Amino acid sequence: MQERIMRALNQITKLQPFKIALIYLVFAALWIAFTDQILHAFIADSDLLTEAQTYKGWVFVITTSLGLYYLIKAYQKQLRYSEEDLRTLTQDSESKNELLNKLFAKIPVFITIYDPDLEKIRVNREFEKATGWSSRDTEEVDLLEACFPNQEQRREAVEFAQNPGIGWKEFEMTTKSGEKLDTSWTTIRLSDETSVGIGIDMTETKATEIKLRESRELLRKTFDSLQEAVFVVDPKDRTIVDCNQAVEKVFGYEPDEVIGRNTKFLHLDENRFRNFHDITIDQLKENGVVNTEFKMRKKNGDIFISDHTVTYTYDREGEVDHVVSVVRDITEKKQTEEKIIQSVIEGEDRERRRVSRELHDGLAQYLTAASMNLEAVKQEAARLSEKRSEQLRNGVNLIRQSISEARTIAHNLMPRVIEEQGLVRAVESMIDHYSDISPVSFSFNHTIEEGLLSKQDQLNLYRIIQESVNNAIKFAECSKISIQIYRETDSLSVTIEDNGKGADFFDEEHEKGYGLKSIQSRTKAMGGTVKYDSIPQKGTSIHLEIPLNQNISGSTDEQSKAEYTDRG
C-alpha cells in the first residue's frame, strides 16, 4: 500500500514548476545561440538584420507561450489523475485498515504486534480476554516479564519472538490473575520490520489430549486384559495391523510376531484359509457380523478348535476401516460336550441293550413257551368245536407274530451283529432286512477294516445309517439308496444318498425331528461333522466326516479332520 502511494506522489513531481522553468531556460538558450548564428550567416545588412531580430523575438515569444501553455495544461491533468489515484488508494487503505482492525479485535486467536526491540506491544481483545493483560497495560508494565516470570522461559520467549518463521512453539504463560495458561505461538515479520505473534489457547486442547490419552490407555488395558485373542485386520490384504496380549495365550505367538503378517499362516492350509475368507466375507456383507467355528494352528504346530466372532469397524465416512476378529480356543469345551453327548448316547444304548436283552431273554422266551404249549394243545384240536379250533389256530399265529415282533424290536434296540461281527456285517444285515420289506434297491461300498472304530463308534454309525435309510424309505419315495464308507488318511468318510424327491433338512419340521437330532448328536459325539445336500425331485445326500483321532489339541497329524461349523 505504501509503495502505491509513493508511486502516485512521484507521478505528481514529474511536471513541477522548477522543471517547467528549466525547460524554458534551456529552450531560450538554444534559441538565442543558434538563431543568432543563422541570421548573421545569411544576412549582412545591419538594418535588415535588426528587423529579422525583431521577428525572431516575436516567434520566440509565441513559441514559448504555446509551449508553456501545453506544459501547464499537461501538469494540471497530471495533478488531477494523481489526486484521483491518491484518493482511491487512501480509501482502499482505510477500508483495509478497518478490516484489519476488526479482525484484530474479533479473531478468536491471540495477536500481539511489536517492534523488533519489543518496546511497544499491542494486543488484541482475545489476548486480553484470556490473559487479562490489555494494550493499555503494556504501556505501564513489562508484558514479557509479567507473562513469563521465570527468567529462562522469558529468554526463550524473547528469542522466539525475534526469530520469526521457525514454526510453532508451546509456552506456559501467567495471566494477570496469576493462573497458568498453556499456549502455542508462531511469529511472522512484516516488511516494515514489525512483528506479529499469533497464539492459541491450548488449555482445553491439552485437557482433551489428556482425557484422550487416558481413554486410549484404558482401552488398551481392556484390550490386553481380554482372554480371547483379538486381531485387527486390514480388509484389503488380510494383514494384521494390531492384536492383544491374549494372542500369545491362544496361539503361542508374541504380538510382534504376528503384526504385519497375513492371517493365512494361522490356518491349516491355503484351501481352509480361502474357505474361511469366503464364509466371513459373504456373512459380513449380509449380516455385518460372523460367528463360526474353525480349526486353527498354534505356533508349536498344535491344532485347536476355535470360535470366531468377526465384525467390521467403520471410519467417519461410513466406509469399512478394519476387520476385528475375536478368537477363542474351545477345544476343551468341544471335547467336554462330546464326552457329555457320548455319555448320554452310551447311557441310552446301555438301556436299549438292557431292554433288548429283557425282550429276547424274557418276553420272547415266555412267548416261545406259550407257543409250545399251544402247539401241544393244537394236536387235540379235533376234539374242539369248529369255532374253538379256529380260535386256537389264530392264537398260535398271534403268538408266533409276537415272538417275531419281539425279536425285531430287540434287534433294532441293540443289534447283536455289531458286537459279534462288526459294522460292515451289521449294515449288510440291515440292507437284507429292508430289501425283504421294501422295493428299494441298495448298493453298499466300503474300505473299512476291522478294529478301526470302537464298538460305540460302530454303533453310532450304524444308528446314523439306519436313521438315514429309514427316512429315505418313509419320506423320500426313492427307488435307490447308496451307502459308502471310505477310509481317508486320518478320517472316515460316510455318504448315504437316495434318488427320491428331496427334502429341506433345515426347515422347521425337520429341525424338530428326533431322527435328525439323533444323527447330529451321534456325529458330534464322534467329533465329526455332517452336511446335508438335498435337491427337489433329484434326491438327498448325507455326508459325514469322522476323525479317527479324537485328541485334537496337541496333535500335528490331524490336518485332514472335518471342519467344525455351525451347520453340524
C-alpha positions as CSV (number, residue, x, y, z in Angstrom):
1,M,0.0,0.0,0.0
2,Q,2.8,2.5,0.9
3,E,4.6,1.7,-2.3
4,R,1.5,2.6,-4.4
5,I,1.1,5.9,-2.5
6,M,4.7,6.7,-3.1
7,R,4.3,5.9,-6.8
8,A,1.4,8.3,-7.0
9,L,3.4,11.1,-5.3
10,N,6.3,10.5,-7.8
11,Q,3.8,10.9,-10.6
12,I,2.9,14.3,-9.3
13,T,6.5,15.5,-9.3
14,K,7.1,14.6,-13.0
15,L,6.0,18.0,-14.1
16,Q,6.6,20.6,-11.5
17,P,7.3,24.5,-11.8
18,F,11.0,24.0,-11.5
19,K,11.1,21.6,-14.3
20,I,8.9,23.8,-16.5
21,A,11.3,26.8,-15.8
22,L,14.3,24.7,-16.5
23,I,12.8,23.6,-19.8
24,Y,12.1,27.2,-20.7
25,L,15.7,28.4,-19.9
26,V,17.2,25.5,-21.9
27,F,14.9,26.2,-24.9
28,A,15.7,30.0,-24.7
29,A,19.4,29.5,-24.5
30,L,19.4,27.1,-27.5
31,W,17.1,29.6,-29.5
32,I,19.4,32.6,-28.9
33,A,22.6,30.7,-29.6
34,F,21.6,29.0,-32.8
35,T,19.2,31.6,-34.3
36,D,21.7,34.5,-33.9
37,Q,24.4,32.5,-35.7
38,I,22.0,31.6,-38.5
39,L,20.9,35.2,-39.0
40,H,24.5,36.5,-39.1
41,A,25.4,33.8,-41.6
42,F,22.7,34.7,-44.1
43,I,22.0,38.5,-43.5
44,A,24.8,41.0,-44.0
45,D,22.7,44.2,-44.0
46,S,22.5,45.6,-40.5
47,D,19.0,47.2,-40.9
48,L,17.7,44.0,-42.3
49,L,19.4,42.0,-39.5
50,T,17.7,44.3,-36.9
51,E,14.3,43.8,-38.4
52,A,14.9,40.0,-38.6
53,Q,15.9,40.0,-34.9
54,T,12.6,41.7,-34.1
55,Y,10.7,39.0,-35.9
56,K,12.8,36.3,-34.3
57,G,11.8,37.6,-30.9
58,W,8.1,37.5,-31.7
59,V,8.5,33.9,-32.9
60,F,10.3,33.0,-29.7
61,V,7.6,34.6,-27.5
62,I,4.8,32.9,-29.4
63,T,6.5,29.5,-29.4
64,T,7.5,29.6,-25.7
65,S,4.0,30.8,-24.8
66,L,2.4,27.9,-26.6
67,G,4.9,25.5,-25.1
68,L,4.3,26.8,-21.6
69,Y,0.5,26.6,-22.2
70,Y,0.7,22.9,-23.1
71,L,3.2,22.1,-20.3
72,I,1.0,23.7,-17.7
73,K,-2.1,22.0,-19.1
74,A,-0.4,18.6,-19.0
75,Y,0.8,19.4,-15.5
76,Q,-2.8,20.2,-14.4
77,K,-4.1,17.0,-16.0
78,Q,-1.4,15.0,-14.3
79,L,-2.3,16.6,-11.0
80,R,-5.9,15.6,-11.4
81,Y,-5.2,12.0,-12.2
82,S,-2.7,11.7,-9.4
83,E,-5.2,13.2,-6.9
84,E,-7.8,10.6,-8.1
85,D,-5.3,7.7,-7.7
86,L,-4.3,9.0,-4.3
87,R,-7.9,9.3,-3.2
88,T,-8.7,5.8,-4.3
89,L,-5.6,4.4,-2.6
90,T,-6.4,6.3,0.5
91,Q,-9.9,4.8,0.5
92,D,-8.6,1.3,-0.1
93,S,-6.1,1.8,2.7
94,E,-8.7,3.0,5.1
95,S,-11.0,0.0,4.2
96,K,-8.2,-2.5,4.7
97,N,-7.2,-0.9,7.9
98,E,-10.8,-1.1,9.1
99,L,-10.9,-4.8,8.1
100,L,-7.6,-5.5,9.8
101,N,-8.8,-3.6,12.9
102,K,-12.0,-5.7,13.0
103,L,-10.1,-8.9,12.5
104,F,-7.6,-7.8,15.2
105,A,-10.4,-7.2,17.6
106,K,-12.6,-10.2,16.9
107,I,-10.5,-13.1,15.6
108,P,-10.5,-15.9,18.2
109,V,-6.8,-16.2,18.5
110,F,-4.1,-14.3,20.4
111,I,-2.4,-11.5,18.3
112,T,0.4,-9.4,19.5
113,I,2.1,-6.7,17.4
114,Y,5.5,-5.4,18.4
115,D,8.6,-3.8,17.1
116,P,12.0,-5.6,16.8
117,D,13.1,-4.3,20.2
118,L,9.9,-5.5,21.9
119,E,9.5,-2.0,23.4
120,K,6.0,-1.3,22.1
121,I,3.5,-4.2,22.2
122,R,-0.1,-4.1,21.1
123,V,-2.5,-7.0,21.9
124,N,-6.0,-7.9,20.6
125,R,-9.2,-8.4,22.5
126,E,-8.9,-12.2,22.6
127,F,-5.5,-12.0,24.3
128,E,-6.9,-9.5,26.8
129,K,-9.9,-11.8,27.5
130,A,-7.7,-14.9,28.1
131,T,-4.8,-13.3,30.0
132,G,-6.3,-10.2,31.5
133,W,-3.5,-8.0,30.0
134,S,-4.6,-5.2,27.7
135,S,-2.7,-2.9,25.3
136,R,-3.0,-0.1,27.9
137,D,-1.3,-2.4,30.5
138,T,1.6,-2.8,28.1
139,E,2.4,0.9,28.5
140,E,2.8,0.6,32.3
141,V,4.2,-2.9,32.8
142,D,6.8,-5.2,31.1
143,L,4.4,-7.6,29.4
144,L,7.0,-10.2,28.8
145,E,8.1,-10.2,32.4
146,A,4.5,-10.3,33.6
147,C,3.6,-13.2,31.3
148,F,6.9,-15.1,31.8
149,P,8.0,-14.6,35.4
150,N,10.6,-17.3,35.0
151,Q,13.7,-15.8,33.5
152,E,14.6,-18.9,31.5
153,Q,11.1,-19.0,30.0
154,R,11.2,-15.3,29.3
155,R,14.5,-15.7,27.5
156,E,13.1,-18.5,25.3
157,A,10.0,-16.3,24.5
158,V,12.2,-13.3,23.5
159,E,14.5,-15.5,21.4
160,F,11.4,-17.0,19.7
161,A,9.8,-13.6,19.0
162,Q,13.0,-12.2,17.5
163,N,13.4,-15.2,15.1
164,P,10.1,-15.4,13.1
165,G,9.3,-18.1,10.7
166,I,10.5,-21.1,12.8
167,G,7.1,-22.7,13.2
168,W,5.0,-23.2,16.4
169,K,6.2,-23.5,19.9
170,E,4.3,-24.0,23.2
171,F,4.7,-21.7,26.2
172,E,3.2,-21.6,29.6
173,M,2.0,-18.1,30.3
174,T,1.0,-16.4,33.6
175,T,-2.3,-14.5,33.4
176,K,-3.0,-11.2,35.2
177,S,-4.7,-13.1,38.0
178,G,-1.7,-15.4,38.4
179,E,-3.2,-18.5,36.7
180,K,-1.2,-20.7,34.3
181,L,-2.2,-20.8,30.7
182,D,-1.0,-23.3,28.1
183,T,-0.5,-21.6,24.8
184,S,1.1,-22.2,21.4
185,W,2.7,-19.4,19.3
186,T,4.2,-18.6,15.9
187,T,5.7,-15.3,14.7
188,I,5.7,-13.5,11.3
189,R,7.6,-10.3,10.3
190,L,6.2,-7.6,8.1
191,S,8.1,-5.6,5.5
192,D,8.4,-2.6,7.9
193,E,10.2,-4.8,10.4
194,T,7.0,-5.0,12.6
195,S,6.5,-8.5,14.0
196,V,3.2,-10.2,14.6
197,G,2.7,-13.0,17.1
198,I,-0.2,-15.4,16.7
199,G,-1.1,-17.6,19.6
200,I,-3.7,-20.3,20.5
201,D,-5.1,-21.2,23.9
202,M,-4.1,-24.8,24.4
203,T,-5.7,-25.4,27.8
204,E,-8.8,-27.2,26.6
205,T,-6.8,-29.0,23.9
206,K,-4.3,-30.2,26.5
207,A,-7.1,-31.4,28.7
208,T,-8.8,-33.2,25.8
209,E,-5.5,-34.7,24.9
210,I,-5.0,-36.0,28.4
211,K,-8.5,-37.4,28.5
212,L,-8.0,-39.0,25.1
213,R,-4.7,-40.4,26.2
214,E,-6.2,-41.8,29.4
215,S,-9.1,-43.3,27.3
216,R,-6.7,-44.9,24.9
217,E,-4.7,-46.3,27.8
218,L,-7.8,-47.7,29.4
219,L,-8.9,-49.1,26.0
220,R,-5.5,-50.7,25.6
221,K,-5.5,-52.2,29.1
222,T,-9.0,-53.6,28.4
223,F,-7.9,-54.8,25.0
224,D,-4.9,-56.6,26.5
225,S,-6.8,-57.9,29.5
226,L,-9.2,-59.9,27.3
227,Q,-8.8,-63.7,27.5
228,E,-9.8,-64.0,23.8
229,A,-7.3,-63.3,21.1
230,V,-8.3,-60.1,19.2
231,F,-6.9,-59.3,15.8
232,V,-7.4,-56.0,13.9
233,V,-7.1,-56.8,10.2
234,D,-6.7,-54.7,7.1
235,P,-9.7,-55.9,4.9
236,K,-7.8,-55.2,1.7
237,D,-5.0,-57.7,2.1
238,R,-5.9,-59.5,5.4
239,T,-2.8,-58.1,7.1
240,I,-2.8,-58.0,10.9
241,V,-2.3,-54.4,12.0
242,D,-2.8,-54.9,15.7
243,C,-3.5,-57.6,18.3
244,N,-3.8,-58.1,22.0
245,Q,-1.6,-60.0,24.5
246,A,-4.0,-63.0,24.6
247,V,-2.7,-63.9,21.1
248,E,0.3,-65.5,22.9
249,K,-2.0,-67.5,25.2
250,V,-4.3,-68.7,22.4
251,F,-1.8,-69.1,19.5
252,G,1.6,-69.1,21.2
253,Y,2.8,-66.0,19.2
254,E,4.1,-62.8,20.7
255,P,2.2,-59.8,19.3
256,D,5.3,-58.6,17.4
257,E,5.5,-61.9,15.6
258,V,2.0,-61.6,14.0
259,I,1.6,-57.8,13.3
260,G,2.3,-57.1,9.7
261,R,1.7,-60.7,8.6
262,N,-1.2,-62.1,6.6
263,T,-3.7,-64.2,8.6
264,K,-3.2,-67.2,6.3
265,F,-0.3,-68.5,8.4
266,L,-2.8,-69.2,11.3
267,H,-4.8,-71.6,9.2
268,L,-4.0,-75.2,8.4
269,D,-3.6,-74.7,4.7
270,E,-4.4,-72.5,1.7
271,N,-7.8,-74.2,1.0
272,R,-9.0,-73.7,4.5
273,F,-7.8,-70.1,4.6
274,R,-9.8,-69.4,1.4
275,N,-12.8,-71.3,2.7
276,F,-12.8,-69.2,5.9
277,H,-12.3,-66.0,3.9
278,D,-15.3,-66.8,1.7
279,I,-17.5,-67.7,4.6
280,T,-16.7,-64.5,6.5
281,I,-16.9,-62.1,3.5
282,D,-20.4,-63.4,2.5
283,Q,-21.8,-63.3,6.0
284,L,-20.3,-59.9,6.8
285,K,-21.9,-58.4,3.8
286,E,-25.2,-59.9,4.7
287,N,-25.3,-59.5,8.5
288,G,-22.4,-57.3,9.5
289,V,-21.1,-60.0,11.9
290,V,-20.0,-63.6,11.6
291,N,-19.8,-66.3,14.3
292,T,-18.3,-69.6,13.2
293,E,-16.1,-72.5,14.4
294,F,-12.9,-73.4,12.6
295,K,-9.7,-75.2,13.1
296,M,-6.5,-73.2,13.5
297,R,-2.8,-73.9,14.1
298,K,-0.7,-72.8,17.0
299,K,2.9,-71.7,16.8
300,N,4.1,-75.1,18.0
301,G,2.0,-76.9,15.4
302,D,-0.9,-77.9,17.6
303,I,-4.3,-77.8,16.0
304,F,-7.2,-76.5,18.0
305,I,-10.9,-75.8,17.5
306,S,-11.6,-72.0,17.6
307,D,-14.7,-70.0,17.9
308,H,-14.6,-66.8,15.8
309,T,-16.6,-63.6,16.1
310,V,-15.8,-61.3,13.1
311,T,-17.1,-57.8,12.5
312,Y,-16.3,-54.6,10.7
313,T,-15.3,-51.2,12.0
314,Y,-16.1,-48.1,10.1
315,D,-14.5,-44.7,9.6
316,R,-16.2,-41.3,9.8
317,E,-17.4,-41.6,6.2
318,G,-19.1,-44.9,6.9
319,E,-16.6,-46.9,4.9
320,V,-15.1,-50.2,6.1
321,D,-12.0,-49.4,8.1
322,H,-10.8,-52.6,9.6
323,V,-12.0,-56.2,10.3
324,V,-11.9,-57.2,14.0
325,S,-11.7,-61.0,14.7
326,V,-12.1,-62.4,18.2
327,V,-10.8,-65.9,18.5
328,R,-11.4,-68.3,21.4
329,D,-9.9,-71.8,22.0
330,I,-12.9,-74.0,22.5
331,T,-11.2,-77.3,22.1
332,E,-11.7,-78.4,25.7
333,K,-15.3,-77.2,25.6
334,K,-15.9,-79.2,22.5
335,Q,-14.3,-82.3,23.9
336,T,-16.4,-81.9,27.1
337,E,-19.6,-81.5,25.0
338,E,-18.6,-84.6,23.0
339,K,-18.0,-86.6,26.2
340,I,-21.3,-85.5,27.6
341,I,-23.1,-86.4,24.4
342,Q,-21.2,-89.6,24.2
343,S,-22.1,-90.4,27.8
344,V,-25.8,-89.7,27.1
345,I,-25.7,-91.9,24.0
346,E,-23.9,-94.7,25.8
347,G,-26.4,-94.5,28.6
348,E,-29.2,-94.7,26.0
349,D,-27.5,-97.6,24.3
350,R,-27.0,-99.4,27.6
351,E,-30.7,-99.1,28.3
352,R,-31.5,-100.2,24.8
353,R,-29.2,-103.2,25.4
354,R,-30.9,-104.0,28.7
355,V,-34.4,-103.7,27.2
356,S,-33.3,-105.8,24.2
357,R,-31.9,-108.5,26.5
358,E,-35.1,-108.4,28.5
359,L,-37.2,-108.8,25.4
360,H,-35.0,-111.6,24.0
361,D,-34.3,-113.5,27.1
362,G,-37.5,-112.7,29.0
363,L,-40.6,-111.9,27.0
364,A,-39.6,-113.8,23.9
365,Q,-38.9,-116.9,26.0
366,Y,-42.3,-116.7,27.7
367,L,-43.9,-116.3,24.3
368,T,-42.0,-119.2,22.9
369,A,-43.0,-121.4,25.9
370,A,-46.7,-120.3,25.4
371,S,-46.4,-121.2,21.7
372,M,-45.0,-124.6,22.5
373,N,-47.9,-125.3,24.9
374,L,-50.4,-124.2,22.4
375,E,-48.8,-126.4,19.8
376,A,-49.2,-129.3,22.1
377,V,-52.9,-128.4,22.7
378,K,-53.3,-128.0,18.9
379,Q,-52.7,-131.7,18.4
380,E,-56.0,-132.3,20.3
381,A,-57.9,-129.6,18.4
382,A,-60.0,-132.2,16.7
383,R,-62.0,-132.7,19.9
384,L,-62.9,-129.0,19.9
385,S,-65.7,-127.3,18.1
386,E,-65.0,-125.7,14.8
387,K,-65.2,-122.3,16.4
388,R,-62.8,-123.1,19.3
389,S,-60.5,-124.8,16.9
390,E,-60.3,-121.6,14.7
391,Q,-59.7,-119.5,17.9
392,L,-56.8,-121.8,18.8
393,R,-55.2,-121.5,15.4
394,N,-55.5,-117.7,15.5
395,G,-54.0,-117.6,19.0
396,V,-51.0,-119.7,17.9
397,N,-50.4,-117.4,14.9
398,L,-50.6,-114.3,17.0
399,I,-48.1,-115.7,19.5
400,R,-45.7,-116.5,16.5
401,Q,-46.1,-113.0,15.2
402,S,-45.5,-111.6,18.7
403,I,-42.3,-113.7,19.0
404,S,-41.1,-112.3,15.6
405,E,-42.0,-108.8,16.6
406,A,-40.3,-109.1,19.9
407,R,-37.1,-110.3,18.2
408,T,-37.3,-107.5,15.6
409,I,-37.7,-104.9,18.4
410,A,-34.8,-106.4,20.3
411,H,-32.6,-106.4,17.2
412,N,-33.5,-102.8,16.5
413,L,-32.8,-101.7,20.0
414,M,-29.4,-103.3,20.0
415,P,-28.3,-105.3,17.0
416,R,-26.1,-108.2,18.3
417,V,-24.5,-108.5,14.9
418,I,-22.4,-105.3,15.6
419,E,-20.9,-106.8,18.8
420,E,-20.5,-110.2,17.2
421,Q,-19.4,-109.4,13.6
422,G,-18.8,-105.6,13.3
423,L,-20.3,-102.6,11.5
424,V,-20.0,-103.9,7.9
425,R,-21.9,-107.1,8.6
426,A,-24.5,-105.2,10.6
427,V,-25.1,-102.8,7.6
428,E,-25.3,-105.7,5.2
429,S,-27.8,-107.4,7.6
430,M,-29.9,-104.2,7.7
431,I,-29.8,-103.9,3.9
432,D,-31.1,-107.5,3.7
433,H,-33.9,-106.7,6.1
434,Y,-35.0,-103.6,4.2
435,S,-34.7,-105.4,0.8
436,D,-37.2,-108.0,2.1
437,I,-39.8,-105.4,3.2
438,S,-39.4,-102.7,0.5
439,P,-38.9,-102.5,-3.2
440,V,-35.8,-100.2,-2.8
441,S,-32.6,-101.4,-4.3
442,F,-29.4,-100.9,-2.3
443,S,-25.7,-100.5,-3.1
444,F,-23.0,-100.7,-0.4
445,N,-19.3,-99.9,-0.9
446,H,-16.7,-99.6,1.8
447,T,-13.0,-99.7,2.5
448,I,-13.1,-100.1,6.3
449,E,-11.2,-102.7,8.2
450,E,-11.8,-104.4,11.5
451,G,-10.7,-102.6,14.6
452,L,-10.7,-99.2,13.0
453,L,-13.5,-98.0,15.2
454,S,-14.6,-98.6,18.7
455,K,-17.7,-100.6,19.3
456,Q,-19.5,-97.4,20.4
457,D,-18.5,-95.6,17.3
458,Q,-19.6,-98.5,15.2
459,L,-22.9,-98.4,16.9
460,N,-23.2,-94.7,16.4
461,L,-22.5,-95.0,12.6
462,Y,-25.0,-97.9,12.4
463,R,-27.7,-95.8,14.0
464,I,-26.9,-92.9,11.7
465,I,-27.1,-95.1,8.6
466,Q,-30.2,-96.8,9.9
467,E,-32.0,-93.5,10.6
468,S,-31.0,-92.1,7.1
469,V,-32.2,-95.2,5.4
470,N,-35.5,-95.2,7.4
471,N,-36.1,-91.5,6.4
472,A,-35.4,-92.2,2.7
473,I,-37.8,-95.2,2.6
474,K,-40.6,-93.5,4.6
475,F,-40.4,-89.9,3.2
476,A,-38.3,-89.7,0.0
477,E,-40.2,-92.1,-2.2
478,C,-37.0,-93.3,-3.6
479,S,-36.1,-96.4,-5.6
480,K,-32.3,-96.5,-5.0
481,I,-30.2,-96.0,-1.9
482,S,-26.4,-95.9,-1.9
483,I,-24.2,-96.3,1.2
484,Q,-20.5,-95.6,1.0
485,I,-17.9,-95.8,3.8
486,Y,-14.3,-94.9,2.9
487,R,-11.1,-94.7,4.9
488,E,-9.2,-91.4,4.3
489,T,-5.8,-90.5,5.7
490,D,-7.0,-89.6,9.1
491,S,-10.7,-89.7,8.8
492,L,-13.7,-91.8,7.8
493,S,-16.0,-90.5,5.0
494,V,-19.6,-91.8,5.1
495,T,-22.2,-90.9,2.5
496,I,-25.8,-92.0,2.3
497,E,-27.6,-91.0,-1.0
498,D,-31.0,-91.6,-2.5
499,N,-32.8,-90.6,-5.7
500,G,-36.0,-89.5,-4.0
501,K,-38.0,-86.3,-4.0
502,G,-35.6,-84.5,-1.8
503,A,-36.2,-82.6,1.5
504,D,-35.2,-79.4,3.2
505,F,-33.3,-80.6,6.2
506,F,-33.2,-77.1,7.7
507,D,-36.8,-76.3,7.7
508,E,-38.8,-76.1,10.9
509,E,-40.4,-79.6,10.7
510,H,-37.1,-81.4,10.1
511,E,-35.4,-79.3,12.9
512,K,-38.0,-80.7,15.3
513,G,-37.5,-84.2,14.1
514,Y,-35.9,-86.6,16.6
515,G,-34.1,-88.6,13.9
516,L,-32.2,-85.6,12.6
517,K,-31.2,-84.6,16.1
518,S,-30.0,-88.1,16.7
519,I,-27.8,-88.0,13.6
520,Q,-26.4,-84.7,14.7
521,S,-25.8,-85.8,18.3
522,R,-24.1,-89.1,17.3
523,T,-21.9,-87.3,14.8
524,K,-20.9,-84.7,17.3
525,A,-20.2,-87.4,19.9
526,M,-17.6,-88.8,17.4
527,G,-16.1,-85.4,16.9
528,G,-17.2,-85.3,13.3
529,T,-19.4,-83.1,11.0
530,V,-22.5,-83.8,9.0
531,K,-23.6,-82.0,5.8
532,Y,-26.9,-82.3,4.0
533,D,-27.5,-81.7,0.3
534,S,-31.0,-82.1,-1.0
535,I,-32.4,-81.1,-4.4
536,P,-36.1,-81.3,-5.1
537,Q,-37.0,-84.3,-7.2
538,K,-33.3,-85.2,-7.5
539,G,-32.6,-86.8,-4.1
540,T,-30.8,-86.3,-0.9
541,S,-27.2,-86.8,0.2
542,I,-26.0,-87.0,3.8
543,H,-22.2,-86.8,4.2
544,L,-20.2,-87.4,7.4
545,E,-16.6,-86.8,8.1
546,I,-15.4,-88.7,11.2
547,P,-11.9,-88.1,12.6
548,L,-10.1,-91.2,13.5
549,N,-8.0,-89.5,16.3
550,Q,-10.1,-87.6,18.9
551,N,-7.0,-85.9,20.5
552,I,-7.2,-82.6,18.6
553,S,-5.1,-80.2,20.7
554,G,-1.5,-81.3,20.9
555,S,-1.5,-83.4,17.7
556,T,0.0,-82.3,14.5
557,D,-1.3,-85.2,12.4
558,E,-4.9,-84.1,12.1
559,Q,-4.9,-81.7,9.3
560,S,-7.5,-83.6,7.3
561,K,-10.1,-83.7,10.1
562,A,-13.5,-82.4,9.2
563,E,-14.1,-78.7,9.9
564,Y,-16.3,-77.7,12.8
565,T,-19.0,-75.4,11.6
566,D,-22.4,-74.4,12.9
567,R,-24.1,-76.5,10.2
568,G,-23.0,-79.6,12.1
